[in-house]
Amino acid sequence: MSNKADKLKLLKFVKDFLLASRLLQLLQPFNRVFGFIYNFNLLTSWVHKHKSEKLLTNDFYRPVRNYDDRLKSFDAIAAHYKLNEIPVSYLEFGVASGGSFKWWMNTCRNPESRFYGFDTFEGLPESWGVFTKGDMSAAIPEINDNRGMFIKGIFQDTLNDFLQEYGSSLKGKQKLIHMDADLFSATLFALSQLYPYLEKGDIIMFDEFNVYGHEFMAFRYFTECFYVNLKLISAQNNFYHAAFEVV
Ligand SMILES: C[S@@+](CC[C@H](N)C(=O)[O-])C[C@H]1O[C@@H](n2cnc3c(N)ncnc32)[C@H](O)[C@@H]1O
């Protein structure tokens, strides 16, 4: 019997034994700890691979974070890609009261630019860290600019219909995708649906990138499962915010 066949036989035996005996269930109380160690180490390795890259912004390592410093990254991206001049399609996943949505709308001044904001506007659909379901609910923001629109509901219900209607208009235009839904589920779902519309040069920003079990995990699964190559272009607040270009 070949070496490979022997290995397979052994693997099958061990797996079936573990399934039947439930031996590893003895370690179940430690699942969270093991999960944390495994996933946090993946994040740590990723950060240390990229920490010294010359980017549009990169403040690693800083001892104290300042959330508002994400604007430094926004500013640098807008200037580098001339987003205030060219027509852009801005898609924001997680709008809440519209802080970042309005910032981008005020910055990207081209009359052909379009802004799409997706949110339940009833808060998080599931808990996220110390936040519980329903936290972050906000009224649909008031905007005085007919280039923008909001799509209310969970992405899982709204995004496909939106893409059926507007997907073709996204092609060939600079896309700026802002993932700010915090959750693994929401982030991975949105990225997966957007995959057929992604083009070289599109920008994807993550607002909570270094949260190991949420946006970072969604980023990993997305890039690994869809074979998408994303080039890091900006990092702020120790990679809490990170932006990428599709290459
Ligand atoms: C951190 S807030 C967005 C903040 C906003 N971008 C800003 O910077 O001002 C996250 C938002 O994501 C929304 N969200 C999370 N998962 C969602 C989902 N599956 N569908 C729709 N909205 C979702 C929540 O309702 C919440 O308002």
The ligand as an ORCA input file, in Angstrom:
! r2SCAN-3c Opt
* xyz 0 1
  C     -20.283     51.175     14.036
  S     -21.851     51.429     13.365
  C     -21.502     52.375     11.900
  C     -20.834     53.711     12.157
  C     -20.714     54.659     10.990
  N     -20.126     54.077      9.808
  C     -19.859     55.861     11.393
  O     -18.639     55.810     11.256
  O     -20.437     56.839     11.840
  C     -22.265     49.814     12.807
  C     -23.611     49.707     12.128
  O     -23.666     48.479     11.396
  C     -25.018     48.080     11.310
  N     -25.084     46.650     10.964
  C     -24.343     45.643     11.480
  N     -24.670     44.485     10.898
  C     -25.621     44.756      9.973
  C     -26.337     43.965      9.032
  N     -26.158     42.636      8.916
  N     -27.232     44.582      8.232
  C     -27.431     45.922      8.336
  N     -26.783     46.718      9.201
  C     -25.885     46.144     10.011
  C     -25.596     48.416     12.673
  O     -26.968     48.627     12.613
  C     -24.806     49.695     13.064
  O     -25.581     50.844     12.845
*
